[in-house]
Amino acid sequence: MPGLPLHTLTDVWANTVSKFPNKTAVVMDGQRHTYRALDADIARLAGRLQLMGVQPGDRIAVAMPNCWEFYIAYWATLRVGAILAPVNFRLGQTEMAYVFNNIEPKVTFVHHQVWSDVAPAVPSTSKLIGVEVEGVEAFSAALEAEPVAPVAVDTEAIAIIAHTSGTTGVPKGAMMRHADLLFNIKNTVIPFSWRHEDINLLLVPLFHVVGLYSVVPSSVYLGATVVVAPRPDPREVVDIIERERVTNFLSAPTFHHMVVSLPDIAERDLRCLRMIGYSGSPMPVRTIERLAELFPHARLHNFFGLTETISLTHITPSNAAVSHADSIGKTLPDVGMKILREDGGECDFDEIGILHIHRENTIRGYWNRPELLQDAITPDGQWFNTGDLARVDEDGFVYLEGRKKEMIIVAGENVFALEVERCILSLEGVKEVAVVGIPATGVRSYLGELVKAVIVPLPEASLTVRDVKKHCMERLATYKVPQVIEFSTGLPRNPSGKVLKASLKEESNKA
């Protein structure tokens, strides 16, 4: 295969350092770090890890907020051939302890901002390096070790273990090989049209796959600059974009809504933005329209992928951002997709079935739990069952209809939660909504289930149940209109931000 022999992420790093040593790689809190300077720190931290007994294949846990030290730990771990295992410090103690016990880290990087939450879960067998953590070896001291050369590993070696943040069950450690991450770099850079001159904002936490798999390695591959936002404060983030002339910005729909709602947003000089991406939950059409109005010079992209897929799998073309706002986009060229019926047959256009991604586009398995992935592979070994209900139209646009396990059956009719959620999101004054099925009781027990909508209105809105029902009646079949409507100040979420629909069902059962 022609081209440079880039087989691992360490190869990617070394290639960029050799070409652009004086280019700014990371900006945080006004501090600028060049590729050359970071490479020296990475080599020294790698030397300290080797002195602590770290061998290729050992796991290195990182339980830190987004910071310069996390970035160094990321690349130093890979330099010694170890496996990076970021830990979501927002997890509850039981889940966090499970993650630590699952990966059995040789070394854990910790930070004073989250130490009180993390400390009880860290195994006593793990050695610690900390940022301003009392009684723990200081990160700055670890950087005084002798630098070491990169350890050679195979392209098939595991590079990262990222634990899923599912709404049920314990987290599962998805294993990403170096080869998988190189594939993901291509499937980030090409569809997003990223380039060497870009300045990419890192807002999502680095324990999340968007940062781990896409923003950081893709920026390094191109020799681009990453600007780290310390926290998801919309005004602070806009200040950073304006000051640092950020060109690319990926975030969740809720955050984009907060940005476009800033009272002075139209007066800010954000012409630097070339690309705005969003993923993770439905994006209200009015928010997309507002983004297009405020940033006509920027391309808007919805995108989709899973922890279990080794790359983004779908992206919405920018010229369809508004016209196909409810679509996750089209399948990327190197990604195989099928939408299958329960009997294994392939669905026709606009027929709802279960989204499957080709086995070559999915992880090799879960750390210590190989049987869990195998359960989701079709009998022929070719396809991974995502559990998502979806359909595809004749133009190739794919639409999610919710999780199969969340489908609601009202009087024998299938109701797809996402369809109802999209409808309600189009109502003026709605900020967020979650739709679930709850048991029908009393005189309505013959229906089996009822559609329940929990709505978070905008602060200035004065919505009523009647408003919501009227809006839905005009747009949905009668049996899809929510029979139960509640207003709330917020939706229950897990530590990674996913709505806990099971909690909404439990609340209804208790009522």
Long-range contacts (C-beta under 8 A, 24 or more apart in sequence): 6-182, 7-154, 7-155, 7-178, 7-179, 7-182, 8-78, 8-153, 8-155, 8-157, 8-159, 8-178, 8-182, 9-75, 9-78, 9-159, 9-178, 9-181, 9-182, 9-217, 9-220, 10-75, 10-78, 10-79, 10-150, 10-153, 12-182, 12-185, 12-217, 12-220, 12-221, 13-39, 13-42, 13-75, 13-78, 13-79, 13-220, 14-150, 16-220, 16-221, 16-222, 16-223, 19-223, 20-196, 20-223, 23-223, 23-225, 24-225, 25-219, 25-220, 25-225, 25-226, 26-68, 26-71, 26-225, 26-226, 26-227, 26-228, 27-199, 27-225, 27-226, 27-227, 27-228, 27-244, 28-67, 28-68, 28-227, 28-228, 28-230, 29-230, 31-68, 33-68, 35-223, 38-71, 38-72, 38-75, 40-147, 41-72, 41-143, 42-72, 42-75, 42-76, 42-79, 43-76, 43-79, 43-147, 43-148, 43-149, 44-142, 44-143, 44-144, 44-145, 44-146, 44-147, 45-72, 45-73, 45-76, 45-142, 45-143, 45-145, 46-76, 46-79, 46-80, 46-147, 46-148, 46-150, 47-145, 47-146, 47-147, 47-148, 48-129, 48-142, 48-143, 48-144, 48-145, 49-76, 49-77, 49-80, 49-82, 49-107, 50-80, 50-148, 51-145, 52-106, 52-107, 52-127, 53-106, 54-80, 54-82, 54-106, 54-107, 55-80, 55-81, 55-82, 55-106, 56-80, 56-81, 56-82, 56-151, 56-153, 56-157, 57-81, 57-82, 57-83, 57-157, 57-158, 58-82, 58-83, 58-105, 58-106, 58-107, 59-83, 59-85, 59-103, 59-104, 59-105, 59-106, 59-161, 60-84, 60-85, 60-105, 60-106, 60-107, 60-108, 60-109, 61-85, 61-86, 61-87, 61-100, 61-103, 61-105, 61-107, 61-108, 61-109, 61-122, 61-126, 62-86, 62-87, 62-108, 62-109, 62-206, 62-207, 63-87, 63-89, 63-108, 63-109, 63-110, 63-111, 63-114, 63-118, 63-122, 64-89, 64-109, 64-110, 64-111, 64-113, 64-114, 64-131, 64-206, 65-89, 65-111, 65-113, 65-114, 65-205, 65-230, 66-202, 66-205, 66-206, 66-211, 66-228, 66-229, 66-230, 67-111, 67-131, 67-228, 67-230, 68-228, 69-109, 69-111, 69-131, 69-139, 70-109, 70-206, 71-206, 71-216, 71-226, 71-228, 72-143, 73-109, 74-206, 74-216, 78-159, 79-148, 79-150, 79-151, 80-148, 80-151, 81-151, 81-152, 81-153, 81-157, 82-106, 83-158, 83-159, 83-160, 83-161, 84-159, 84-160, 84-161, 84-212, 85-160, 85-161, 85-173, 86-160, 86-162, 86-206, 86-207, 86-212, 87-118, 87-163, 87-207, 88-163, 88-165, 88-171, 88-205, 88-207, 88-495, 88-496, 89-114, 89-117, 89-118, 89-207, 90-117, 90-495, 90-496, 91-171, 91-495, 92-495, 93-120, 93-121, 95-170, 95-171, 95-495, 96-121, 97-121, 98-170, 98-171, 99-163, 99-171, 99-173, 100-126, 102-163, 102-171, 102-173, 102-367, 102-368, 103-161, 103-173, 103-367, 109-139, 110-136, 153-178, 154-178, 155-179, 155-182, 160-212, 160-213, 161-367, 162-207, 162-209, 162-212, 162-213, 162-307, 164-307, 164-308, 165-307, 165-494, 165-495, 165-496, 165-497, 165-498, 166-498, 167-494, 167-498, 167-499, 167-500, 167-501, 167-502, 168-502, 172-366, 172-369, 172-372, 173-366, 173-367, 173-368, 173-369, 174-307, 174-308, 174-363, 174-366, 174-367, 175-363, 175-364, 175-365, 175-366, 175-367, 176-213, 176-310, 176-363, 177-364, 180-310, 180-311, 180-363, 181-213, 181-217, 181-310, 183-310, 183-311, 183-334, 184-213, 184-214, 184-217, 184-218, 184-310, 184-311, 184-312, 185-214, 185-217, 185-218, 185-221, 186-311, 186-334, 187-311, 187-312, 187-332, 187-334, 187-335, 188-213, 188-214, 188-218, 188-311, 188-312, 189-218, 189-221, 189-222, 191-301, 191-303, 191-312, 191-315, 191-332, 192-248, 192-275, 192-277, 192-301, 192-315, 193-274, 193-275, 193-299, 194-218, 194-219, 194-222, 194-224, 194-248, 194-275, 195-222, 195-224, 196-222, 196-223, 196-224, 197-224, 197-247, 198-222, 198-224, 198-225, 198-247, 198-248, 198-274, 199-224, 199-225, 199-226, 199-227, 199-244, 199-245, 199-246, 199-247, 199-248, 199-272, 200-224, 200-225, 200-226, 200-227, 200-246, 200-247, 200-248, 200-249, 201-226, 201-227, 201-229, 201-237, 201-240, 201-241, 201-246, 201-248, 201-249, 201-250, 202-226, 202-227, 202-228, 202-229, 203-229, 203-232, 203-237, 203-249, 203-250, 203-251, 203-255, 204-250, 204-251, 204-252, 208-496, 209-305, 209-307, 210-250, 210-279, 213-310, 213-311, 214-250, 214-312, 215-250, 234-258, 234-259, 234-261, 234-262, 235-262, 238-262, 238-265, 238-268, 238-270, 241-270, 241-272, 241-273, 242-268, 242-269, 242-270, 242-272, 245-272, 246-272, 246-273, 247-272, 247-273, 247-274, 247-275, 248-273, 248-274, 248-275, 248-276, 248-277, 249-273, 249-275, 249-276, 249-277, 250-276, 250-277, 250-278, 250-279, 251-277, 251-278, 252-278, 252-279, 252-280, 252-281, 252-497, 253-278, 253-280, 253-281, 253-282, 253-283, 253-284, 253-287, 254-281, 254-432, 256-283, 256-287, 256-291, 257-284, 257-287, 257-431, 260-287, 260-290, 260-291, 260-294, 265-294, 266-294, 270-294, 270-295, 271-297, 273-297, 273-298, 274-298, 274-299, 275-299, 275-300, 275-301, 276-300, 276-301, 277-301, 277-302, 277-303, 278-302, 278-303, 279-303, 279-304, 279-305, 280-497, 280-498, 281-499, 282-326, 282-418, 282-421, 282-422, 282-425, 283-325, 284-425, 284-426, 284-430, 285-322, 285-325, 285-326, 285-425, 285-426, 286-426, 286-428, 288-321, 288-322, 288-325, 289-322, 292-321, 292-322, 301-329, 302-327, 302-328, 302-329, 303-328, 303-329, 304-328, 304-329, 304-398, 304-400, 306-357, 306-386, 307-363, 308-362, 308-363, 308-373, 308-376, 308-384, 308-386, 309-335, 309-357, 309-361, 309-362, 309-363, 309-384, 310-361, 310-362, 310-363, 311-335, 311-361, 313-337, 313-357, 313-361, 314-398, 316-397, 320-397, 324-397, 326-399, 326-422, 327-397, 327-398, 327-399, 328-398, 328-399, 328-400, 329-397, 329-398, 330-396, 330-397, 330-398, 331-396, 331-398, 334-361, 335-361, 336-360, 336-361, 336-383, 337-398, 338-383, 339-390, 339-391, 339-392, 339-398, 340-378, 340-383, 344-378, 347-391, 347-392, 349-391, 349-392, 349-393, 349-394, 350-391, 350-392, 350-393, 350-394, 351-391, 352-389, 352-390, 352-391, 352-401, 352-414, 352-416, 353-389, 353-390, 353-391, 354-385, 354-386, 354-387, 354-388, 354-389, 354-390, 354-404, 355-386, 355-388, 355-389, 355-390, 355-398, 355-400, 356-383, 356-384, 356-385, 356-386, 357-383, 357-384, 357-386, 358-382, 358-383, 358-384, 359-383, 359-384, 389-416, 389-418, 406-436, 406-437, 406-501, 407-437, 408-435, 408-436, 408-437, 408-449, 408-451, 409-437, 409-448, 409-449, 410-437, 410-440, 410-447, 410-448, 410-449, 410-450, 410-451, 410-479, 410-480, 411-446, 411-447, 411-448, 411-479, 412-448, 413-477, 413-479, 415-451, 415-479, 415-480, 417-501, 419-476, 419-480, 420-451, 420-453, 420-472, 420-476, 420-480, 420-482, 421-453, 423-471, 423-472, 423-475, 423-476, 424-453, 424-455, 424-468, 424-471, 424-472, 424-482, 426-471, 426-475, 427-463, 427-467, 427-468, 427-471, 428-461, 429-457, 429-458, 429-460, 429-461, 429-462, 429-463, 429-467, 430-455, 430-456, 430-457, 430-458, 430-461, 430-463, 431-456, 431-457, 431-458, 431-461, 432-456, 432-490, 432-491, 434-491, 434-499, 434-501, 434-504, 435-482, 436-501, 436-504, 436-505, 436-508, 437-505, 438-484, 438-505, 438-508, 438-509, 439-508, 439-509, 444-483, 450-482, 450-483, 450-484, 451-480, 451-481, 451-482, 451-483, 451-484, 452-482, 452-483, 452-484, 452-485, 452-486, 452-504, 452-508, 453-482, 453-484, 453-485, 453-486, 454-486, 454-487, 454-488, 454-491, 454-504, 455-485, 455-486, 455-487, 455-488, 456-487, 456-488, 456-489, 456-490, 456-491, 457-487, 463-487, 484-508
